[in-house]
Each structure stands twice: as structure tokens, then as C-alpha cells.
Amino acid sequence: MTKRVPVPLLVPAVLGLIFLILPLVGLLARTPWATLPARLAEPRVVEALRLSLLTSSLATVLCLLLGVPLAWLLARVEFPGRRLVRALITVPLVLPPVVGGIALLLALGRRGLVGQWLDTTFGITLPFTTAGVVIAESFVALPFLVIAVEGALRGADSRYEEAAATLGSTRWTTFTHVTLPLVAPGIAAGAVLCWARALGEFGATITFAGNYPGVTQTMPLAVYQTMESGDLEGAVVLSLILLVVSVAILAGLRDRWLTAP
């Protein structure tokens, strides 16, 4: 027999659900469905979408190359200051994205700590370029991957790795042939979340890379510029694309993240 839900819990729960769903309903209600195909085919929309998909995918690859080894280090190696390192990794999660963009400018700008050396030695300039978009997106998305992969590593059965070590496998061989297959679902889930965060990044991108159509103007920046120009329907169309992508990601991860007993 199903127990009755207490009213003091049911009412706030329903209000919270309405609070989350109502803005999405408003977005769908104001979507210009009649002109939607034509608006989706506009060059500026296609260019912003192409750039967003490209930069978020490159950012995800960069995060995988850096984040998986970092997560393994945190999960498998005891070293002084590990708690501090883990805390520093989570800073971009709570740091305002605009502040992150300013920090990137001070570090990687032409007069930054490292950016000045890159400019004078190799002639590499990152701010206000497509590469700068990838860097900004990677900065805010990397913690999502590290946290997901570290959790998968901590939940994996370490006896398989110990067995491989007793058979003479090196740590690198164990990592590539045992550890990675064990935590592959966790890596995949972390990569998808990382990609989604990179796709929706706004503050750090506009601060570090600017808002130049065809170069640094991703979908969130296009939404902002379209809204500022007074084209509400155009902003709704761009927002609808991001909403569809978000729903698709949640649908793809539902078995891992949304199912509960």
C-alpha cells in the first residue's frame, strides 16, 4: 500500500517542479514554429552552431587528455596535498565564469604570466581566437570530467589491477589494459557532461575570447547578441537548439544518472 505523501512536503515539491519547468514551457510557447526551418537555415545560426560543436568537441578531447590522468592520480596515488589539489580542481565549478575569463587573460593573455612567453617565443596568441574559445571551455568543463572519472575509479574493483600487478604488468600496462576498460562507462558519462558544459559556456568565453562571428561567437554568445539587438524570436530559436541538445544529453545519460530505486 502506498503511503500518503505529507502535504508540507508535497506542496513545496510541486512548486519546485513548476518553477523548473515553467521557463522551458515559456520558451516552447514563444517559439516561432512557422518560420523555424527558415531561421535555422540562416548563415549566422549555422555558423554559430558549427563553431559551438567544433570548439566543445575539441575542448572535450583536451579535457580527456588532461582529466583522465589527473583523476587517476587523485584516486590511486597518495601524495602530500592531495586534498588541496582536489579542492583546487573544483574551483571552476563555483567560480563565476567571468572571473575565470579574467584569470585566463591574466595567465594566457599577451601580457599574461605564460601568454607573454608564448607570444614572444612562439608567436602564439590565444585571446580572441578560436583556440581561446577551446581554452575557456576546457577551463570550466574539466572539473566535471575529473570528478566523474575519479568517482568511477574509486568505485571500480581494484583487485583486477592488483592481479595484473602480481602478473608482472607495469602501471602503464595495467592502466591501459585493465583500468580504462573498467571505468570506460564513467569516462564516457564524464565526457558527455564535459561536452555539454563546454557547449553552454558563456562568461569565460566572452571575456577571454570575445564575441566575433565566425571566430569566437558560439551559440550562447549568439543568443546574447541576438537578444541585445532586439530580435526576441531569433534568440528563442537559438535557445531552442541548446535546449534540444540538453534534453538529448539527459536522455542519453538517463540510465546512469536518472534511474533510482
Buried (B, 14 or more C-beta within 10 A) or exposed (E): EEEEEEEEEEEEEEEEEEEEEEEEEEBEEEBBEEEBEEBBEEEBBEBBBEBBBBBBBBBBBBBBEBBBEBBBBBBBEEEEEEEEEBEEBEEBEEBEBBEBBBBBBEBBBBEBEEBEEBBEEEEBBBBBBBBBBBBBBBBBBBBBBBBBBBBBBBEBEBEBBEEBBEEEBEBEBBBEEBBEEBBEEBBBBBBBBBBBBBBBBBBBBBBBBBBEBEBBBBBBBBBBBBBEEEBEBBBBBBBBBBBEBBEEBEEBBEEEBEEEE
